[in-house]
Amino acid sequence: MSADRYDKVKQNPKFHQLVARRARWAWGLAAVILLMYFVFILLIAFTPHWLAEPIVSGSVITLGIPLGLLVIIVAFVLTGIYVHKANTDFDRINQQIISETEQ
């Protein structure tokens, strides 16, 4: 791509909107994941007795196991949500920017 086209992209308001929206989504989801991890670590640090409680009476599975799995599953789901958003909305805006700069 030529320097002229790069300048057109940088000056396009849709490009600035795309960059801002992508950053908002990325930072927002990263904050959710970090908060979830920190809460889980704080639970481990300050309430290990609660996490060691069995799910049901007589069970060998404690509350900590499904909570740990939930942390992992939520991280995967949030990653999938971001990928879906990137492949639909962000790519659509990206294609609009490309088509506008080709004119």
DRENTORDREN-815869 format. One record per atom (N, C-alpha, C, O): residue number from 1; atom name; y, z, x. Coordinates in Angstrom, 3 decimals. Layout:
N
+-----+------+----------+----------+----------+
!   n ! atom !       py !       pz !       px !
+-----+------+----------+----------+----------+
! NUM !   CA !        Y !        Z !        X !
...
+-----+------+----------+----------+----------+
END
This chain:
103
+-----+------+----------+----------+----------+
!   n ! atom !       py !       pz !       px !
+-----+------+----------+----------+----------+
!   1 !    N !   -1.171 !    0.000 !    0.831 !
!   1 !   CA !    0.000 !    0.000 !    0.000 !
!   1 !    C !    1.244 !    0.000 !    0.883 !
!   1 !    O !    1.273 !    0.638 !    1.936 !
!   2 !    N !    2.242 !   -0.704 !    0.452 !
!   2 !   CA !    3.478 !   -0.809 !    1.229 !
!   2 !    C !    4.349 !    0.432 !    1.039 !
!   2 !    O !    4.169 !    1.203 !    0.097 !
!   3 !    N !    5.284 !    0.597 !    1.947 !
!   3 !   CA !    6.211 !    1.732 !    1.866 !
!   3 !    C !    7.061 !    1.648 !    0.610 !
!   3 !    O !    7.440 !    2.671 !    0.040 !
!   4 !    N !    7.361 !    0.426 !    0.180 !
!   4 !   CA !    8.151 !    0.232 !   -1.038 !
!   4 !    C !    7.406 !    0.770 !   -2.259 !
!   4 !    O !    8.001 !    1.404 !   -3.130 !
!   5 !    N !    6.109 !    0.513 !   -2.312 !
!   5 !   CA !    5.317 !    1.002 !   -3.446 !
!   5 !    C !    5.214 !    2.529 !   -3.416 !
!   5 !    O !    5.270 !    3.177 !   -4.461 !
!   6 !    N !    5.065 !    3.103 !   -2.222 !
!   6 !   CA !    5.041 !    4.563 !   -2.111 !
!   6 !    C !    6.340 !    5.166 !   -2.637 !
!   6 !    O !    6.328 !    6.180 !   -3.336 !
!   7 !    N !    7.436 !    4.544 !   -2.299 !
!   7 !   CA !    8.732 !    5.032 !   -2.784 !
!   7 !    C !    8.831 !    4.932 !   -4.301 !
!   7 !    O !    9.376 !    5.826 !   -4.948 !
!   8 !    N !    8.307 !    3.847 !   -4.869 !
!   8 !   CA !    8.309 !    3.699 !   -6.331 !
!   8 !    C !    7.489 !    4.804 !   -6.988 !
!   8 !    O !    7.891 !    5.372 !   -8.003 !
!   9 !    N !    6.334 !    5.102 !   -6.394 !
!   9 !   CA !    5.478 !    6.159 !   -6.949 !
!   9 !    C !    6.186 !    7.502 !   -6.852 !
!   9 !    O !    6.197 !    8.264 !   -7.819 !
!  10 !    N !    6.771 !    7.801 !   -5.710 !
!  10 !   CA !    7.455 !    9.086 !   -5.522 !
!  10 !    C !    8.636 !    9.261 !   -6.467 !
!  10 !    O !    8.966 !   10.386 !   -6.842 !
!  11 !    N !    9.272 !    8.169 !   -6.854 !
!  11 !   CA !   10.434 !    8.245 !   -7.736 !
!  11 !    C !   10.061 !    8.212 !   -9.211 !
!  11 !    O !   10.913 !    8.439 !  -10.070 !
!  12 !    N !    8.812 !    7.936 !   -9.510 !
!  12 !   CA !    8.368 !    7.847 !  -10.898 !
!  12 !    C !    8.311 !    9.249 !  -11.510 !
!  12 !    O !    7.666 !   10.132 !  -10.946 !
!  13 !    N !    8.970 !    9.471 !  -12.652 !
!  13 !   CA !    8.923 !   10.800 !  -13.283 !
!  13 !    C !    7.512 !   11.193 !  -13.723 !
!  13 !    O !    7.179 !   12.378 !  -13.749 !
!  14 !    N !    6.686 !   10.211 !  -14.065 !
!  14 !   CA !    5.303 !   10.525 !  -14.449 !
!  14 !    C !    4.520 !   11.088 !  -13.267 !
!  14 !    O !    3.639 !   11.929 !  -13.445 !
!  15 !    N !    4.841 !   10.623 !  -12.060 !
!  15 !   CA !    4.178 !   11.151 !  -10.866 !
!  15 !    C !    4.509 !   12.626 !  -10.687 !
!  15 !    O !    3.625 !   13.431 !  -10.394 !
!  16 !    N !    5.769 !   12.982 !  -10.860 !
!  16 !   CA !    6.179 !   14.386 !  -10.728 !
!  16 !    C !    5.537 !   15.234 !  -11.826 !
!  16 !    O !    5.143 !   16.376 !  -11.590 !
!  17 !    N !    5.438 !   14.666 !  -13.024 !
!  17 !   CA !    4.774 !   15.365 !  -14.126 !
!  17 !    C !    3.298 !   15.570 !  -13.799 !
!  17 !    O !    2.753 !   16.647 !  -14.042 !
!  18 !    N !    2.653 !   14.553 !  -13.255 !
!  18 !   CA !    1.237 !   14.648 !  -12.901 !
!  18 !    C !    1.007 !   15.713 !  -11.837 !
!  18 !    O !    0.094 !   16.530 !  -11.957 !
!  19 !    N !    1.824 !   15.704 !  -10.809 !
!  19 !   CA !    1.685 !   16.687 !   -9.734 !
!  19 !    C !    1.870 !   18.102 !  -10.278 !
!  19 !    O !    1.116 !   19.009 !   -9.925 !
!  20 !    N !    2.867 !   18.290 !  -11.129 !
!  20 !   CA !    3.130 !   19.620 !  -11.694 !
!  20 !    C !    1.989 !   20.073 !  -12.602 !
!  20 !    O !    1.555 !   21.223 !  -12.526 !
!  21 !    N !    1.502 !   19.177 !  -13.458 !
!  21 !   CA !    0.414 !   19.544 !  -14.371 !
!  21 !    C !   -0.868 !   19.859 !  -13.612 !
!  21 !    O !   -1.567 !   20.822 !  -13.930 !
!  22 !    N !   -1.173 !   19.040 !  -12.603 !
!  22 !   CA !   -2.376 !   19.282 !  -11.807 !
!  22 !    C !   -2.286 !   20.617 !  -11.089 !
!  22 !    O !   -3.258 !   21.371 !  -11.048 !
!  23 !    N !   -1.134 !   20.909 !  -10.528 !
!  23 !   CA !   -0.954 !   22.179 !   -9.820 !
!  23 !    C !   -1.065 !   23.361 !  -10.777 !
!  23 !    O !   -1.686 !   24.372 !  -10.448 !
!  24 !    N !   -0.460 !   23.235 !  -11.969 !
!  24 !   CA !   -0.546 !   24.312 !  -12.962 !
!  24 !    C !   -1.993 !   24.579 !  -13.347 !
!  24 !    O !   -2.426 !   25.730 !  -13.394 !
!  25 !    N !   -2.735 !   23.523 !  -13.621 !
!  25 !   CA !   -4.147 !   23.680 !  -13.986 !
!  25 !    C !   -4.948 !   24.296 !  -12.841 !
!  25 !    O !   -5.723 !   25.229 !  -13.052 !
!  26 !    N !   -4.761 !   23.778 !  -11.639 !
!  26 !   CA !   -5.526 !   24.270 !  -10.493 !
!  26 !    C !   -5.220 !   25.742 !  -10.218 !
!  26 !    O !   -6.137 !   26.543 !  -10.036 !
!  27 !    N !   -3.940 !   26.098 !  -10.189 !
!  27 !   CA !   -3.576 !   27.488 !   -9.920 !
!  27 !    C !   -3.988 !   28.412 !  -11.065 !
!  27 !    O !   -4.402 !   29.548 !  -10.830 !
!  28 !    N !   -3.877 !   27.932 !  -12.289 !
!  28 !   CA !   -4.278 !   28.752 !  -13.432 !
!  28 !    C !   -5.764 !   29.068 !  -13.428 !
!  28 !    O !   -6.163 !   30.215 !  -13.624 !
!  29 !    N !   -6.580 !   28.047 !  -13.203 !
!  29 !   CA !   -8.027 !   28.275 !  -13.168 !
!  29 !    C !   -8.425 !   29.092 !  -11.945 !
!  29 !    O !   -9.331 !   29.921 !  -12.026 !
!  30 !    N !   -7.762 !   28.871 !  -10.820 !
!  30 !   CA !   -8.045 !   29.676 !   -9.629 !
!  30 !    C !   -7.710 !   31.144 !   -9.881 !
!  30 !    O !   -8.435 !   32.035 !   -9.438 !
!  31 !    N !   -6.614 !   31.393 !  -10.590 !
!  31 !   CA !   -6.235 !   32.772 !  -10.912 !
!  31 !    C !   -7.269 !   33.430 !  -11.814 !
!  31 !    O !   -7.601 !   34.601 !  -11.629 !
!  32 !    N !   -7.778 !   32.684 !  -12.786 !
!  32 !   CA !   -8.805 !   33.236 !  -13.680 !
!  32 !    C !  -10.054 !   33.603 !  -12.891 !
!  32 !    O !  -10.617 !   34.682 !  -13.080 !
!  33 !    N !  -10.487 !   32.712 !  -12.009 !
!  33 !   CA !  -11.692 !   32.979 !  -11.223 !
!  33 !    C !  -11.476 !   34.163 !  -10.285 !
!  33 !    O !  -12.336 !   35.037 !  -10.181 !
!  34 !    N !  -10.327 !   34.196 !   -9.602 !
!  34 !   CA !  -10.054 !   35.316 !   -8.703 !
!  34 !    C !   -9.986 !   36.639 !   -9.454 !
!  34 !    O !  -10.522 !   37.647 !   -8.994 !
!  35 !    N !   -9.331 !   36.636 !  -10.602 !
!  35 !   CA !   -9.258 !   37.852 !  -11.405 !
!  35 !    C !  -10.652 !   38.317 !  -11.814 !
!  35 !    O !  -10.963 !   39.506 !  -11.755 !
!  36 !    N !  -11.480 !   37.370 !  -12.228 !
!  36 !   CA !  -12.840 !   37.704 !  -12.637 !
!  36 !    C !  -13.623 !   38.305 !  -11.465 !
!  36 !    O !  -14.314 !   39.309 !  -11.637 !
!  37 !    N !  -13.521 !   37.700 !  -10.276 !
!  37 !   CA !  -14.215 !   38.232 !   -9.103 !
!  37 !    C !  -13.704 !   39.621 !   -8.744 !
!  37 !    O !  -14.498 !   40.520 !   -8.463 !
!  38 !    N !  -12.382 !   39.805 !   -8.751 !
!  38 !   CA !  -11.832 !   41.108 !   -8.394 !
!  38 !    C !  -12.247 !   42.188 !   -9.387 !
!  38 !    O !  -12.560 !   43.310 !   -8.987 !
!  39 !    N !  -12.251 !   41.862 !  -10.665 !
!  39 !   CA !  -12.687 !   42.837 !  -11.670 !
!  39 !    C !  -14.147 !   43.206 !  -11.439 !
!  39 !    O !  -14.517 !   44.377 !  -11.529 !
!  40 !    N !  -14.971 !   42.215 !  -11.144 !
!  40 !   CA !  -16.389 !   42.487 !  -10.895 !
!  40 !    C !  -16.559 !   43.373 !   -9.657 !
!  40 !    O !  -17.349 !   44.318 !   -9.677 !
!  41 !    N !  -15.832 !   43.077 !   -8.593 !
!  41 !   CA !  -15.920 !   43.892 !   -7.375 !
!  41 !    C !  -15.415 !   45.309 !   -7.639 !
!  41 !    O !  -15.994 !   46.276 !   -7.144 !
!  42 !    N !  -14.339 !   45.436 !   -8.416 !
!  42 !   CA !  -13.837 !   46.773 !   -8.753 !
!  42 !    C !  -14.844 !   47.547 !   -9.597 !
!  42 !    O !  -14.999 !   48.756 !   -9.428 !
!  43 !    N !  -15.528 !   46.855 !  -10.504 !
!  43 !   CA !  -16.589 !   47.514 !  -11.271 !
!  43 !    C !  -17.694 !   48.015 !  -10.345 !
!  43 !    O !  -18.196 !   49.126 !  -10.512 !
!  44 !    N !  -18.063 !   47.197 !   -9.380 !
!  44 !   CA !  -19.099 !   47.600 !   -8.425 !
!  44 !    C !  -18.631 !   48.812 !   -7.620 !
!  44 !    O !  -19.407 !   49.735 !   -7.370 !
!  45 !    N !  -17.366 !   48.806 !   -7.220 !
!  45 !   CA !  -16.846 !   49.881 !   -6.374 !
!  45 !    C !  -16.663 !   51.192 !   -7.125 !
!  45 !    O !  -16.984 !   52.257 !   -6.596 !
!  46 !    N !  -16.151 !   51.127 !   -8.355 !
!  46 !   CA !  -15.760 !   52.354 !   -9.038 !
!  46 !    C !  -16.690 !   52.794 !  -10.164 !
!  46 !    O !  -16.636 !   53.952 !  -10.581 !
!  47 !    N !  -17.530 !   51.911 !  -10.661 !
!  47 !   CA !  -18.461 !   52.315 !  -11.729 !
!  47 !    C !  -19.875 !   51.800 !  -11.464 !
!  47 !    O !  -20.468 !   51.147 !  -12.323 !
!  48 !    N !  -20.418 !   52.090 !  -10.277 !
!  48 !   CA !  -21.767 !   51.589 !  -10.005 !
!  48 !    C !  -22.811 !   52.193 !  -10.945 !
!  48 !    O !  -23.821 !   51.557 !  -11.246 !
!  49 !    N !  -22.566 !   53.416 !  -11.408 !
!  49 !   CA !  -23.510 !   54.044 !  -12.336 !
!  49 !    C !  -23.576 !   53.278 !  -13.661 !
!  49 !    O !  -24.640 !   53.183 !  -14.273 !
!  50 !    N !  -22.441 !   52.736 !  -14.099 !
!  50 !   CA !  -22.421 !   51.963 !  -15.343 !
!  50 !    C !  -23.174 !   50.647 !  -15.172 !
!  50 !    O !  -23.917 !   50.235 !  -16.062 !
!  51 !    N !  -22.984 !   49.990 !  -14.034 !
!  51 !   CA !  -23.683 !   48.731 !  -13.785 !
!  51 !    C !  -25.180 !   48.941 !  -13.573 !
!  51 !    O !  -25.969 !   48.012 !  -13.744 !
!  52 !    N !  -25.570 !   50.160 !  -13.201 !
!  52 !   CA !  -26.984 !   50.457 !  -12.976 !
!  52 !    C !  -27.722 !   50.814 !  -14.259 !
!  52 !    O !  -28.940 !   50.997 !  -14.244 !
!  53 !    N !  -27.000 !   50.915 !  -15.364 !
!  53 !   CA !  -27.637 !   51.226 !  -16.648 !
!  53 !    C !  -28.521 !   50.061 !  -17.092 !
!  53 !    O !  -28.127 !   48.903 !  -16.959 !
!  54 !    N !  -29.702 !   50.353 !  -17.614 !
!  54 !   CA !  -30.545 !   49.269 !  -18.134 !
!  54 !    C !  -29.911 !   48.633 !  -19.370 !
!  54 !    O !  -29.174 !   49.282 !  -20.113 !
!  55 !    N !  -30.212 !   47.357 !  -19.570 !
!  55 !   CA !  -29.677 !   46.658 !  -20.744 !
!  55 !    C !  -30.190 !   47.318 !  -22.019 !
!  55 !    O !  -29.418 !   47.620 !  -22.929 !
!  56 !    N !  -31.476 !   47.533 !  -22.071 !
!  56 !   CA !  -32.093 !   48.268 !  -23.182 !
!  56 !    C !  -32.958 !   49.362 !  -22.579 !
!  56 !    O !  -33.339 !   49.290 !  -21.410 !
!  57 !    N !  -33.256 !   50.343 !  -23.355 !
!  57 !   CA !  -34.045 !   51.464 !  -22.874 !
!  57 !    C !  -35.403 !   50.975 !  -22.359 !
!  57 !    O !  -36.115 !   50.247 !  -23.052 !
!  58 !    N !  -35.746 !   51.377 !  -21.154 !
!  58 !   CA !  -37.020 !   51.004 !  -20.560 !
!  58 !    C !  -37.008 !   49.675 !  -19.825 !
!  58 !    O !  -38.023 !   49.282 !  -19.250 !
!  59 !    N !  -35.896 !   48.986 !  -19.832 !
!  59 !   CA !  -35.807 !   47.683 !  -19.162 !
!  59 !    C !  -35.529 !   47.871 !  -17.674 !
!  59 !    O !  -34.881 !   48.836 !  -17.269 !
!  60 !    N !  -36.027 !   46.941 !  -16.870 !
!  60 !   CA !  -35.737 !   46.991 !  -15.438 !
!  60 !    C !  -34.484 !   46.175 !  -15.105 !
!  60 !    O !  -33.997 !   46.219 !  -13.975 !
!  61 !    N !  -33.971 !   45.442 !  -16.072 !
!  61 !   CA !  -32.763 !   44.645 !  -15.860 !
!  61 !    C !  -31.548 !   45.509 !  -16.187 !
!  61 !    O !  -31.430 !   46.051 !  -17.286 !
!  62 !    N !  -30.652 !   45.624 !  -15.214 !
!  62 !   CA !  -29.461 !   46.446 !  -15.406 !
!  62 !    C !  -28.294 !   45.589 !  -15.888 !
!  62 !    O !  -28.366 !   44.361 !  -15.875 !
!  63 !    N !  -27.224 !   46.248 !  -16.309 !
!  63 !   CA !  -26.033 !   45.533 !  -16.779 !
!  63 !    C !  -25.385 !   44.696 !  -15.680 !
!  63 !    O !  -24.738 !   43.688 !  -15.966 !
!  64 !    N !  -25.554 !   45.105 !  -14.439 !
!  64 !   CA !  -24.944 !   44.377 !  -13.329 !
!  64 !    C !  -25.502 !   42.976 !  -13.141 !
!  64 !    O !  -24.781 !   42.076 !  -12.711 !
!  65 !    N !  -26.771 !   42.780 !  -13.457 !
!  65 !   CA !  -27.391 !   41.464 !  -13.257 !
!  65 !    C !  -26.794 !   40.415 !  -14.193 !
!  65 !    O !  -26.352 !   39.374 !  -13.706 !
!  66 !    N !  -26.757 !   40.631 !  -15.508 !
!  66 !   CA !  -26.142 !   39.604 !  -16.353 !
!  66 !    C !  -24.639 !   39.446 !  -16.106 !
!  66 !    O !  -24.104 !   38.348 !  -16.262 !
!  67 !    N !  -23.957 !   40.523 !  -15.724 !
!  67 !   CA !  -22.530 !   40.394 !  -15.411 !
!  67 !    C !  -22.322 !   39.539 !  -14.162 !
!  67 !    O !  -21.403 !   38.722 !  -14.119 !
!  68 !    N !  -23.158 !   39.718 !  -13.157 !
!  68 !   CA !  -23.077 !   38.885 !  -11.959 !
!  68 !    C !  -23.373 !   37.428 !  -12.272 !
!  68 !    O !  -22.700 !   36.529 !  -11.770 !
!  69 !    N !  -24.384 !   37.197 !  -13.105 !
!  69 !   CA !  -24.695 !   35.826 !  -13.529 !
!  69 !    C !  -23.552 !   35.232 !  -14.338 !
!  69 !    O !  -23.249 !   34.046 !  -14.211 !
!  70 !    N !  -22.921 !   36.049 !  -15.163 !
!  70 !   CA !  -21.793 !   35.574 !  -15.963 !
!  70 !    C !  -20.635 !   35.123 !  -15.071 !
!  70 !    O !  -19.981 !   34.122 !  -15.361 !
!  71 !    N !  -20.387 !   35.851 !  -14.005 !
!  71 !   CA !  -19.329 !   35.464 !  -13.064 !
!  71 !    C !  -19.620 !   34.075 !  -12.493 !
!  71 !    O !  -18.726 !   33.232 !  -12.422 !
!  72 !    N !  -20.856 !   33.841 !  -12.093 !
!  72 !   CA !  -21.242 !   32.546 !  -11.524 !
!  72 !    C !  -21.151 !   31.447 !  -12.572 !
!  72 !    O !  -20.631 !   30.366 !  -12.294 !
!  73 !    N !  -21.651 !   31.713 !  -13.770 !
!  73 !   CA !  -21.644 !   30.706 !  -14.835 !
!  73 !    C !  -20.217 !   30.347 !  -15.236 !
!  73 !    O !  -19.901 !   29.172 !  -15.423 !
!  74 !    N !  -19.355 !   31.351 !  -15.369 !
!  74 !   CA !  -17.960 !   31.083 !  -15.739 !
!  74 !    C !  -17.271 !   30.247 !  -14.661 !
!  74 !    O !  -16.471 !   29.368 !  -14.982 !
!  75 !    N !  -17.573 !   30.509 !  -13.389 !
!  75 !   CA !  -16.988 !   29.709 !  -12.307 !
!  75 !    C !  -17.423 !   28.249 !  -12.432 !
!  75 !    O !  -16.604 !   27.345 !  -12.262 !
!  76 !    N !  -18.700 !   28.010 !  -12.728 !
!  76 !   CA !  -19.180 !   26.638 !  -12.917 !
!  76 !    C !  -18.534 !   25.986 !  -14.133 !
!  76 !    O !  -18.147 !   24.819 !  -14.077 !
!  77 !    N !  -18.414 !   26.726 !  -15.226 !
!  77 !   CA !  -17.818 !   26.177 !  -16.446 !
!  77 !    C !  -16.350 !   25.822 !  -16.214 !
!  77 !    O !  -15.895 !   24.758 !  -16.633 !
!  78 !    N !  -15.613 !   26.703 !  -15.554 !
!  78 !   CA !  -14.205 !   26.413 !  -15.278 !
!  78 !    C !  -14.055 !   25.212 !  -14.346 !
!  78 !    O !  -13.121 !   24.424 !  -14.490 !
!  79 !    N !  -14.968 !   25.076 !  -13.399 !
!  79 !   CA !  -14.959 !   23.890 !  -12.538 !
!  79 !    C !  -15.202 !   22.638 !  -13.365 !
!  79 !    O !  -14.533 !   21.623 !  -13.173 !
!  80 !    N !  -16.158 !   22.707 !  -14.286 !
!  80 !   CA !  -16.432 !   21.573 !  -15.166 !
!  80 !    C !  -15.249 !   21.228 !  -16.050 !
!  80 !    O !  -14.972 !   20.053 !  -16.291 !
!  81 !    N !  -14.551 !   22.242 !  -16.535 !
!  81 !   CA !  -13.364 !   22.002 !  -17.364 !
!  81 !    C !  -12.293 !   21.277 !  -16.553 !
!  81 !    O !  -11.660 !   20.343 !  -17.045 !
!  82 !    N !  -12.094 !   21.710 !  -15.307 !
!  82 !   CA !  -11.087 !   21.045 !  -14.475 !
!  82 !    C !  -11.495 !   19.605 !  -14.169 !
!  82 !    O !  -10.656 !   18.705 !  -14.202 !
!  83 !    N !  -12.771 !   19.383 !  -13.872 !
!  83 !   CA !  -13.238 !   18.023 !  -13.578 !
!  83 !    C !  -13.051 !   17.128 !  -14.798 !
!  83 !    O !  -12.626 !   15.981 !  -14.667 !
!  84 !    N !  -13.365 !   17.645 !  -15.980 !
!  84 !   CA !  -13.172 !   16.862 !  -17.205 !
!  84 !    C !  -11.695 !   16.533 !  -17.402 !
!  84 !    O !  -11.343 !   15.395 !  -17.714 !
!  85 !    N !  -10.847 !   17.517 !  -17.222 !
!  85 !   CA !   -9.400 !   17.300 !  -17.361 !
!  85 !    C !   -8.909 !   16.267 !  -16.343 !
!  85 !    O !   -8.104 !   15.396 !  -16.671 !
!  86 !    N !   -9.398 !   16.373 !  -15.115 !
!  86 !   CA !   -8.983 !   15.424 !  -14.074 !
!  86 !    C !   -9.472 !   14.015 !  -14.382 !
!  86 !    O !   -8.750 !   13.044 !  -14.158 !
!  87 !    N !  -10.693 !   13.900 !  -14.895 !
!  87 !   CA !  -11.259 !   12.575 !  -15.159 !
!  87 !    C !  -10.710 !   11.929 !  -16.424 !
!  87 !    O !  -10.857 !   10.721 !  -16.607 !
!  88 !    N !  -10.089 !   12.699 !  -17.289 !
!  88 !   CA !   -9.542 !   12.115 !  -18.517 !
!  88 !    C !   -8.018 !   12.035 !  -18.427 !
!  88 !    O !   -7.467 !   10.957 !  -18.206 !
!  89 !    N !   -7.354 !   13.138 !  -18.590 !
!  89 !   CA !   -5.886 !   13.150 !  -18.659 !
!  89 !    C !   -5.223 !   12.743 !  -17.345 !
!  89 !    O !   -4.352 !   11.874 !  -17.329 !
!  90 !    N !   -5.635 !   13.368 !  -16.248 !
!  90 !   CA !   -4.968 !   13.099 !  -14.976 !
!  90 !    C !   -5.210 !   11.665 !  -14.512 !
!  90 !    O !   -4.296 !   11.018 !  -14.000 !
!  91 !    N !   -6.425 !   11.169 !  -14.685 !
!  91 !   CA !   -6.704 !    9.783 !  -14.294 !
!  91 !    C !   -5.943 !    8.787 !  -15.167 !
!  91 !    O !   -5.508 !    7.741 !  -14.684 !
!  92 !    N !   -5.783 !    9.109 !  -16.447 !
!  92 !   CA !   -5.032 !    8.226 !  -17.343 !
!  92 !    C !   -3.577 !    8.123 !  -16.883 !
!  92 !    O !   -3.020 !    7.028 !  -16.807 !
!  93 !    N !   -2.972 !    9.260 !  -16.579 !
!  93 !   CA !   -1.587 !    9.257 !  -16.096 !
!  93 !    C !   -1.505 !    8.541 !  -14.749 !
!  93 !    O !   -0.553 !    7.805 !  -14.491 !
!  94 !    N !   -2.492 !    8.754 !  -13.902 !
!  94 !   CA !   -2.528 !    8.087 !  -12.604 !
!  94 !    C !   -2.578 !    6.568 !  -12.769 !
!  94 !    O !   -1.887 !    5.843 !  -12.052 !
!  95 !    N !   -3.383 !    6.089 !  -13.699 !
!  95 !   CA !   -3.463 !    4.646 !  -13.946 !
!  95 !    C !   -2.146 !    4.100 !  -14.497 !
!  95 !    O !   -1.746 !    2.985 !  -14.163 !
!  96 !    N !   -1.479 !    4.878 !  -15.333 !
!  96 !   CA !   -0.171 !    4.458 !  -15.843 !
!  96 !    C !    0.835 !    4.320 !  -14.700 !
!  96 !    O !    1.616 !    3.369 !  -14.659 !
!  97 !    N !    0.805 !    5.265 !  -13.787 !
!  97 !   CA !    1.719 !    5.216 !  -12.638 !
!  97 !    C !    1.423 !    3.983 !  -11.790 !
!  97 !    O !    2.341 !    3.284 !  -11.362 !
!  98 !    N !    0.152 !    3.721 !  -11.550 !
!  98 !   CA !   -0.226 !    2.550 !  -10.747 !
!  98 !    C !    0.221 !    1.266 !  -11.422 !
!  98 !    O !    0.772 !    0.376 !  -10.773 !
!  99 !    N !   -0.016 !    1.168 !  -12.732 !
!  99 !   CA !    0.370 !   -0.063 !  -13.430 !
!  99 !    C !    1.891 !   -0.244 !  -13.454 !
!  99 !    O !    2.379 !   -1.373 !  -13.386 !
! 100 !    N !    2.632 !    0.839 !  -13.550 !
! 100 !   CA !    4.093 !    0.744 !  -13.541 !
! 100 !    C !    4.629 !    0.331 !  -12.170 !
! 100 !    O !    5.643 !   -0.361 !  -12.086 !
! 101 !    N !    3.963 !    0.747 !  -11.111 !
! 101 !   CA !    4.451 !    0.390 !   -9.772 !
! 101 !    C !    4.052 !   -1.028 !   -9.383 !
! 101 !    O !    4.654 !   -1.613 !   -8.482 !
! 102 !    N !    3.054 !   -1.583 !  -10.046 !
! 102 !   CA !    2.644 !   -2.963 !   -9.745 !
! 102 !    C !    3.580 !   -3.981 !  -10.372 !
! 102 !    O !    3.576 !   -5.148 !   -9.978 !
! 103 !    N !    4.363 !   -3.570 !  -11.318 !
! 103 !   CA !    5.265 !   -4.502 !  -12.013 !
! 103 !    C !    6.457 !   -4.862 !  -11.164 !
! 103 !    O !    7.313 !   -5.633 !  -11.597 !
+-----+------+----------+----------+----------+
END
